[in-house]
Amino acid sequence: MNIDFSSSSKGFQVVKINGIPLHSQYNPLLEAQRFVDGIQVPFNPKAVIITGPGLSYTAEFLRKRFPKAILTAIHFLDKFEEYDSVWDKVFFADQENLSERLYNFLGDEVLMSTIFISWKPSESIFSESFSCVWMEMKNAVLKARNVLNTKSHFSKKWFTNTIKSALYIKTSVYYTKAHCPVVICASGPSLMDSIPLLKKSRNGFFLIALSSSLKVLTDNHLIPDFVLSTDGGFWAKKHLFASLCSYPQIPLALPGEAACPGKILENNLILPLKYSDGFENYFYPDLGIESHEAEANGTVSGTAVKLALNLTDGEVFFCGLDLAAAKGYQHSQPNELELFDSSNDWRLSPKENRISPKGFKNQALEIYNSWFRSQDFGGRVFRLSNNYNYSNNLGQIKDVNFNYFEVYLKSVSRQKPSLEIKENKIPLLRRIEIIKSILEKNKNNPVWIEKLFPAEKILLERSLNQEETVQLKEDLNSKIFTFFEEIREKLCRISIEKA
């Protein structure tokens, strides 16, 4: 590719790619201004992404027109570094997992209020790269939309789950950091062949079970050091209830937003987790609930690996982290959801018809796989199996077998994180009063409103019409009042029942 830098008749630097001008050969600054002035935007953007801006003449005018927006450039070439300081962030078209990088930088709410523009000369010169980049941006927006839909659907449930945990956690545990290896068990089909080998060397590592793998482990008499659940929905309880009622000595790690039966919160050992932006940060300190730092993630496996890396200086091994559709069962058996679903199998709706479609391409698994491939864990995370033939790779996460694992166990410390148990003696009625006080103090907290009503908040921020803005504010305030009144009524009912 021939790249030719020169000066225009007015003294501006210009460039040609294979003889095609990337900017006006007379006045590129005026060209950039007219380009930005011609952008049609029906909302207030939080970010602007421009592809192929070349010498970045547009940045000055984008900054003037959208002073509060995050300005992001995606280059098709790495020859314009001296101009990159005018942007808030720069990406390159050939970067691996570009969609994931865009999502990680901007997040779902900003992406849903982003305008995407193309510098037309670059679009024609780099047509192939242009198509790929815009597909990556589309994927980032689709992920943002899906996450936002999930938040809009579950945010209020996550809030009430947090209040439930704050009310009923009686016995909490806390771990100190250690140096031993950590094994995390997910429930992919590859887990089954690893069970005998994990049992063989069980004393040499710290074992974390993701909730969907718990029944597989306990049925095989492999007891984890704790089980982790992050799901805020009904089905998460199915994985937890039967096994944890039978094994109350297994601590349950969960953030405030996770769904959990009240019986387990009251009677089992709980390892409370807190996300940096979680509602538990408002409730747990005043209720004397000590918690571990954790990172929210679209998949429980992502939260688990960051938690494990904070619990040990050693290496972390995943078993059952297939993250790919499989023929037949998608999870190791027995599985609580499979046991539930199988009760509806019959002659005209057999099991084969139910499980066969699940073997096809799964978008959620692809998103989780993409996240793992985009991460740099410093060479400390591995995928462990009994020589399982995976259909995918996880980027920098190396696949290893038990020969590697056993050699590693012999070479490192086996000092496990120590467990500290704490009893919470604040009575239920006092907890209710503390929670009511926190609710009253924060009912108009903008952080709470944004988390509880994300879609409504985005619509309000995007609005350019004054009449529409007034109506959106009234609707939002009505929803806020109704939501908090319902919570206060529930707390009052519990107070009456327990009085």
C-alpha positions in Angstrom: 0.0 0.0 0.0 1.5 3.4 -1.1 1.1 6.2 1.5 2.1 9.7 0.4 2.1 12.6 2.8 2.4 16.1 1.4 1.2 19.8 2.0 -1.8 21.5 0.4 -1.6 24.9 -1.2 -2.8 26.4 2.1 -0.1 24.6 4.1 -2.2 21.8 5.6 -0.8 18.3 5.7 -2.7 15.9 3.5 -2.2 12.2 2.5 -3.0 10.0 -0.4 -3.5 6.2 -0.2 -2.6 4.5 -3.5 -3.0 7.8 -5.2 -6.4 8.5 -3.7 -6.7 11.6 -1.5 -7.9 11.0 2.0 -8.6 14.7 2.6 -9.2 17.8 0.5 -6.0 18.8 -1.3 -7.0 22.5 -0.9 -8.5 23.0 2.6 -9.1 19.8 4.6 -10.1 21.8 7.7 -13.0 23.4 5.9 -13.9 20.0 4.5 -14.0 18.5 8.0 -16.1 21.4 9.3 -18.7 20.9 6.6 -18.7 17.2 7.2 -19.4 17.6 10.9 -22.1 20.3 10.4 -23.9 17.9 8.0 -24.3 15.1 10.6 -28.0 14.5 11.4 -28.4 13.5 15.0 -31.9 12.9 16.5 -30.7 12.6 20.1 -28.0 13.8 22.6 -25.1 11.5 22.1 -22.9 10.3 24.9 -20.2 9.1 22.5 -19.1 9.5 18.9 -17.3 6.8 17.0 -15.8 7.7 13.6 -14.1 5.2 11.3 -11.1 6.0 9.2 -10.6 9.7 10.3 -7.1 9.8 8.8 -5.3 13.0 9.9 -8.2 13.7 12.3 -9.3 17.1 11.0 -12.8 16.2 12.1 -11.9 15.9 15.8 -11.9 19.7 16.5 -15.4 20.2 15.1 -16.8 17.0 16.7 -15.5 18.3 20.0 -17.2 21.7 19.5 -20.5 20.2 18.4 -20.6 17.4 21.0 -18.6 18.8 23.9 -19.8 16.2 26.4 -19.4 13.2 24.1 -16.6 10.6 24.3 -14.8 10.9 20.9 -13.5 7.6 19.6 -11.6 6.9 16.4 -11.1 3.6 14.6 -8.2 3.7 12.2 -7.7 1.4 9.2 -3.9 2.2 9.3 -1.4 2.7 12.1 0.3 5.6 10.3 -1.5 8.5 12.1 -0.2 8.1 15.7 0.9 11.8 16.0 -2.8 12.9 15.7 -4.2 10.4 18.2 -4.1 12.7 21.2 -7.1 14.7 19.9 -9.3 11.6 20.5 -10.4 10.2 23.9 -9.8 6.7 22.6 -8.3 5.1 19.5 -8.8 1.6 18.2 -7.5 -0.2 15.1 -9.5 -2.2 12.6 -7.2 -5.2 12.9 -7.5 -5.5 16.7 -8.7 -8.9 17.8 -12.2 -8.9 19.4 -12.8 -5.3 18.5 -16.5 -5.5 19.4 -15.6 -6.7 22.9 -13.0 -3.9 23.3 -15.6 -1.3 22.2 -18.1 -2.7 24.7 -15.6 -2.8 27.5 -14.6 0.8 26.9 -18.0 2.4 26.5 -20.4 0.1 28.3 -24.0 -0.7 27.3 -25.6 2.6 28.3 -23.1 4.8 26.5 -23.2 2.5 23.4 -27.0 2.9 23.2 -26.5 6.7 23.0 -23.6 6.6 20.5 -23.5 8.0 17.0 -21.5 6.1 14.4 -20.0 7.9 11.5 -17.7 7.1 8.6 -15.1 9.3 6.9 -16.3 8.6 3.4 -12.9 8.6 1.6 -11.6 6.0 4.0 -14.8 4.0 3.4 -14.1 3.6 -0.3 -10.3 3.1 0.0 -10.5 0.5 2.8 -13.8 -1.1 1.7 -13.0 -4.6 3.1 -11.8 -3.3 6.5 -14.7 -0.9 6.6 -17.2 -3.8 6.3 -15.5 -5.8 9.0 -15.3 -2.8 11.4 -18.9 -1.9 11.0 -19.9 -5.5 11.7 -17.8 -5.3 14.9 -19.6 -2.1 15.9 -22.9 -3.7 15.2 -22.0 -6.7 17.4 -21.0 -4.3 20.2 -24.3 -2.5 20.0 -26.3 -5.8 19.9 -24.5 -6.9 23.0 -25.2 -3.5 24.7 -28.9 -3.8 23.7 -29.1 -7.3 25.1 -27.4 -6.3 28.4 -29.6 -3.2 28.7 -32.7 -5.3 28.1 -31.5 -7.7 30.8 -30.9 -4.8 33.2 -34.3 -3.3 32.4 -36.0 -6.6 33.1 -34.0 -7.7 36.1 -32.8 -4.5 37.8 -35.7 -4.3 40.2 -35.4 -8.0 41.0 -31.7 -7.5 41.7 -32.6 -4.7 44.1 -35.2 -6.8 46.0 -32.8 -9.7 46.1 -30.2 -7.5 47.7 -32.7 -6.4 50.4 -33.6 -10.0 51.0 -30.0 -10.9 51.5 -29.5 -7.9 53.8 -32.5 -9.1 55.9 -31.7 -12.8 56.2 -27.9 -13.4 56.1 -27.1 -14.7 59.6 -23.8 -16.5 59.3 -21.2 -15.1 56.9 -17.7 -16.2 56.1 -14.6 -14.4 54.9 -11.5 -15.9 53.2 -7.9 -14.6 53.6 -5.6 -14.7 50.5 -3.3 -17.8 50.1 -1.0 -19.4 47.6 -2.5 -22.7 46.6 -4.0 -23.6 43.1 -7.7 -22.9 42.6 -9.9 -25.1 40.5 -13.2 -23.7 39.3 -15.8 -26.3 38.1 -18.3 -25.2 35.5 -20.9 -27.7 34.2 -19.9 -28.3 30.6 -19.9 -31.9 29.3 -16.1 -32.0 29.6 -16.4 -32.0 33.4 -17.4 -35.6 33.8 -14.1 -37.2 32.7 -12.3 -34.9 35.1 -14.2 -35.9 38.2 -12.1 -39.0 39.2 -8.9 -37.1 38.7 -10.1 -34.2 40.7 -11.0 -36.6 43.5 -7.6 -38.2 43.4 -5.7 -34.9 44.1 -8.5 -33.1 46.0 -6.4 -32.1 49.0 -4.0 -30.2 46.8 -6.2 -27.3 45.7 -9.0 -25.0 46.6 -12.3 -25.9 44.8 -14.9 -23.4 43.7 -18.1 -24.8 42.2 -20.3 -22.8 39.9 -23.9 -23.3 41.0 -24.9 -25.5 37.9 -22.0 -27.9 38.7 -22.8 -28.3 42.4 -25.1 -31.4 42.1 -22.6 -33.1 39.8 -19.8 -32.6 42.4 -21.8 -33.6 45.5 -23.3 -36.7 43.8 -19.7 -37.8 43.2 -18.7 -37.0 46.8 -16.5 -34.1 45.7 -17.2 -31.3 48.1 -16.2 -27.8 47.0 -14.7 -25.2 49.4 -17.6 -22.9 48.3 -20.2 -22.6 45.6 -20.8 -19.4 43.6 -24.0 -18.1 42.2 -24.6 -14.8 40.5 -27.9 -15.3 38.7 -30.8 -13.1 39.8 -33.6 -15.3 38.3 -35.8 -18.1 39.5 -33.8 -20.9 38.0 -30.7 -20.1 40.0 -32.6 -21.3 43.1 -33.1 -24.7 41.5 -29.4 -25.4 41.4 -28.9 -24.3 45.0 -31.8 -25.5 47.1 -31.5 -29.3 47.0 -27.7 -29.6 47.3 -27.2 -26.9 49.8 -30.0 -28.1 52.1 -28.1 -31.5 52.1 -24.7 -29.9 52.5 -25.1 -26.8 54.8 -21.4 -26.8 55.5 -20.6 -25.7 52.0 -20.4 -21.8 52.0 -22.4 -20.1 49.3 -20.8 -17.0 47.6 -23.2 -14.6 46.1 -23.6 -10.9 45.4 -26.6 -9.1 46.7 -28.5 -9.3 43.4 -28.3 -13.1 43.2 -31.5 -15.1 43.8 -31.4 -17.4 46.8 -34.0 -19.1 48.9 -34.5 -17.4 52.3 -34.1 -20.7 54.1 -30.5 -21.0 52.8 -29.7 -17.3 53.6 -30.8 -17.9 57.2 -29.4 -21.4 57.8 -26.2 -21.8 55.6 -22.8 -20.2 55.6 -22.8 -17.2 53.2 -19.8 -15.6 51.5 -21.3 -12.1 50.7 -19.9 -10.5 47.5 -20.1 -6.9 46.5 -19.8 -5.4 43.1 -18.2 -1.9 42.8 -21.6 -0.5 41.7 -23.8 -3.0 43.5 -26.7 -2.0 45.8 -25.2 -4.1 48.5 -22.7 -1.2 49.1 -25.6 0.8 50.5 -27.0 -1.9 52.8 -24.3 -4.3 53.9 -22.0 -1.8 55.9 -24.9 -0.5 58.1 -26.0 -4.1 58.7 -22.6 -5.3 59.7 -22.2 -7.7 56.7 -18.6 -8.0 55.6 -18.1 -8.8 52.0 -15.5 -9.8 49.4 -14.9 -7.6 46.3 -16.1 -9.2 43.1 -16.6 -8.2 39.5 -20.0 -8.3 37.7 -19.9 -10.2 34.5 -22.4 -11.6 31.9 -21.4 -15.1 32.9 -20.8 -16.5 36.4 -17.5 -18.0 35.1 -16.2 -14.4 34.5 -17.0 -13.4 38.0 -15.5 -16.6 39.3 -12.1 -16.3 37.6 -11.6 -12.7 38.9 -12.6 -13.8 42.4 -10.3 -16.8 42.3 -7.3 -14.6 41.1 -7.9 -12.4 44.1 -8.0 -15.4 46.5 -4.6 -16.8 45.5 -1.2 -15.9 44.1 -1.2 -19.3 42.3 -2.7 -20.5 39.1 -6.4 -21.0 38.4 -7.8 -24.0 36.5 -11.2 -24.3 34.9 -12.9 -27.7 34.5 -16.1 -27.9 32.4 -15.6 -24.5 30.8 -16.7 -25.7 27.3 -18.5 -22.5 26.2 -19.7 -24.3 23.0 -22.8 -26.1 21.9 -22.6 -29.9 22.2 -24.6 -32.8 20.9 -27.0 -34.1 23.5 -26.8 -32.7 27.0 -25.3 -29.2 27.2 -24.4 -29.8 30.9 -22.8 -32.5 32.9 -25.4 -34.7 34.6 -27.2 -34.7 37.0 -28.4 -31.2 36.5 -31.3 -29.6 38.4 -32.8 -28.0 35.3 -32.6 -31.2 33.3 -34.3 -33.1 36.1 -37.1 -30.5 36.1 -37.4 -30.4 32.3 -37.4 -34.2 31.9 -40.6 -34.4 34.0 -42.5 -33.1 31.0 -41.0 -35.6 28.5 -43.5 -38.1 27.0 -44.1 -40.2 23.9 -45.2 -37.3 21.6 -42.6 -34.9 23.1 -39.6 -37.1 23.8 -36.3 -36.0 25.4 -34.5 -36.1 22.0 -36.7 -33.4 20.6 -36.0 -31.2 23.6 -32.2 -31.5 23.8 -31.3 -31.8 20.1 -31.9 -28.1 19.1 -29.5 -27.0 21.9 -26.6 -28.5 20.1 -26.8 -25.8 17.4 -25.0 -22.4 17.5 -25.6 -20.5 20.8 -25.2 -16.8 20.8 -24.8 -16.5 24.5 -22.0 -19.0 24.6 -20.3 -17.2 21.7 -20.5 -13.9 23.7 -19.0 -15.6 26.8 -16.3 -17.3 24.7 -15.5 -13.9 23.1 -15.1 -12.3 26.6 -12.6 -14.9 27.7 -10.6 -14.7 24.5 -10.4 -10.9 25.0 -8.9 -11.1 28.5 -5.3 -11.1 29.6 -5.0 -13.1 32.9 -1.2 -12.8 33.0 -0.7 -16.5 32.1 -2.3 -17.6 35.4 -5.5 -19.2 34.1 -5.8 -22.6 32.4 -8.5 -24.8 31.1 -8.1 -28.3 32.6 -9.5 -31.5 31.3 -8.8 -35.2 30.8 -7.5 -34.6 27.2 -11.0 -33.4 26.1 -11.3 -32.5 22.4 -12.7 -28.9 22.7 -14.3 -27.4 19.6 -13.0 -23.9 20.5 -10.1 -22.1 22.1 -10.1 -19.4 24.8 -7.4 -17.1 23.6 -4.6 -16.8 26.1 -6.1 -19.4 28.3 -4.1 -22.5 27.6 -5.6 -26.0 27.5 -3.8 -28.4 29.8 -4.3 -32.0 31.0 -4.0 -33.6 34.4 -0.3 -34.6 33.8 0.5 -30.9 33.8 -1.8 -30.3 36.8 -0.2 -33.0 38.9 3.3 -31.8 38.2 2.2 -28.2 39.1 0.7 -29.4 42.4 4.0 -30.9 43.4 5.9 -27.7 42.8 3.7 -25.2 44.7 2.4 -24.3 48.1 -0.8 -26.0 49.2 -1.7 -23.4 51.7 -5.4 -22.7 51.2 -7.3 -19.6 52.0 -8.3 -19.7 55.7 -12.0 -19.4 56.6 -13.3 -16.9 59.2 -16.9 -17.3 60.3 -18.9 -14.3 61.6 -22.3 -14.4 63.2 -24.6 -11.4 62.6 -26.6 -10.7 65.7 -28.7 -7.8 64.5 -32.3 -8.9 64.9 -34.7 -9.0 62.0 -36.9 -6.1 63.1 -33.9 -3.9 63.7 -32.7 -4.8 60.2 -36.0 -3.7 58.7 -35.8 -0.3 60.4 -32.2 0.2 59.1 -33.3 -0.8 55.6 -36.3 1.6 55.7 -34.0 4.4 56.7 -31.6 3.6 53.8 -34.5 3.6 51.4 -35.8 6.9 52.6 -32.4 8.5 52.3 -31.7 7.2 48.8 -35.1 7.1 47.1 -34.1 10.0 44.9 -30.5 9.0 44.5 -29.6 9.5 40.8 -27.3 6.4 40.9 -30.2 4.3 42.1 -32.6 5.7 39.5 -30.1 5.0 36.7 -29.6 1.4 37.8 -33.3 0.7 38.5 -34.7 2.3 35.4 -31.9 2.3 32.8 -34.0 2.3 29.7 -36.2 5.2 31.0 -33.1 7.2 32.0 -31.5 6.7 28.5 -34.7 7.9 26.8 -34.8 10.9 29.0 -31.1 11.8 28.3 -31.5 11.3 24.6 -34.6 13.5 24.3 -34.3 16.8 22.4 -38.0 17.7 22.5 -39.1 19.7 25.6 -42.7 18.4 25.7 -41.5 14.8 25.3 -38.9 15.4 28.1 -41.5 16.7 30.5 -43.7 13.6 29.9 -40.8 11.2 30.3 -39.9 12.8 33.6 -43.5 12.4 34.9 -43.6 8.8 33.8 -40.3 8.0 35.5 -41.2 9.8 38.7 -44.5 7.8 38.8 -42.6 4.5 38.4 -40.1 5.4 41.1 -42.8 6.2 43.6 -44.7 3.0 42.9 -41.6 0.8 43.2 -40.5 2.1 46.5 -44.0 2.1 48.0 -44.3 -1.6 47.1 -41.0 -2.3 48.9 -42.0 -0.4 52.0 -45.3 -2.3 52.1 -43.5 -5.6 51.9 -41.2 -4.6 54.8 -44.2 -3.6 56.9 -45.8 -6.9 56.3 -42.7 -8.8 57.4 -42.5 -6.6 60.5 -46.1 -7.4 61.4 -45.6 -11.2 60.8 -42.4 -11.3 63.0 -43.6 -8.9 65.7 
